[in-house]
Amino acid sequence: MITPSPLRPRRLPLFGLAVALVAVALTFSTPSLLDLTPVTPGVYQLRGLAATVAALLVAPLLGVLVDRARRRRTVLVALALVGAAGLAITRGAAAGWDAAGAPAAATGMIMVGCLTALGPVGQEAYLPAIVGRDRLVSANALLYVLPQGVMVAIGVLLAWAEPEGPALVIVVCALLVLAAAAFRGVEAVEPVQGAQTAQTVEAVEAVEAVEEPSRAGLWREAMEGVRFTLREPALRAIALCLMVTTLSAEFTDEVEDAARDALVHGVPASGYFSLSLTVIGYGSIILGPPAAVLLHRRLGTYRLAWVALLASQPFTLLLALSGGAGGFIWYTAGKLVPLAGAIVVTIALTSHRQAITPDRLLGRVSGTLVALVALSETAGTILLGPPGDWLAELAEDATSPLPLLPGLVLATALAMAAAVPLLRARRLATAASREEARSAHP
């Protein structure tokens, strides 16, 4: 057994800082680009389309490159530097030629959208090599919290300094360069295979027993990641869970917006609404990651995911009381608990799939899931967007729970349906274990 390196505690914070700097830089890049020229709604639509195409087509291929790289950090360093160079070139083109302002801003926003969509592929694939497979929940919880803290700190500094125009672009580029340097300074502590928990050894060894094929081209290797994701029961269940959740997101947003409108009309002081948003935003971050860390040892990561789904999502029904007495309390609880539960589910499922995926397929599985989520998001906008709009219109003047209930009941049912694949895969695994036990002891 490999002894954990004493440097490991320092490697994870450095990696987390790099991830946080990238997230903050990409967030503030849009305001920096808007200083160049007014951007039309069509540019935002084009940005969304480019991000979707990147997630569908480029993410699986990027996963192949991540798996091929001797050091997965190379891809992370390259993506951060590409972002910094792209923003610098965009600003230079707009400053040097007036007619290039709008095209440069549009190109920069499209690039930022694509980098945002592709970033998780390399980050999630490299993490197991840094912390081992037995500390993934704690590491993913840290990676969820740290960007929020860095965002607040940098946001306060920017609000104090008030950089505009080129200065804001320079700040964003500097953050990306610092992130690239931080990624460059993080090395794997040990081979990923050396840190398998007893719960995941069997699943990993079953795949690694097969001889690893030689490089057969990007698309063939990408398809290998897709096949493994859809063939391995737990990964297939996780993929279906994410797809159902993403598919229903557009619908859920519409009915939650209707509840928000009911709250705004029912609460005389607008300060209550602002306070509610603050409590929901920061409260979910304060509650979700610690809950995942504390509960996963008792429940296990896989069981924690479906328990969190089933326990937290019914609180969405409290939003039906937003327009009545105590609407502020009901709205806050109806948004806070499901959001904190969703964070727990995200941390648990990410940790579980990282733990059961072989080292050589980590990037491709991550890229496959990014593509499936993007596909589900597009399908959800087409299929469930119109019904959500219709139910939201019915609840425009919701002064009682009744107009809001139909949409909220359906949204809650869709959210809880995401747990069905997880439960089914668990039953199949339990049945297979019992069958093996019977065969071994007839």
Helices and strands as residue ranges (DSSP letters): H 8-34, H 41-53, I 54-58, H 59-68, H 73-96, G 98-100, H 101-131, H 136-161, H 166-185, G 192-195, H 201-208, H 218-231, H 233-247, H 249-266, H 270-299, H 301-312, G 313-321, H 327-356, G 359-361, H 362-383, H 385-394, H 405-417, H 419-440
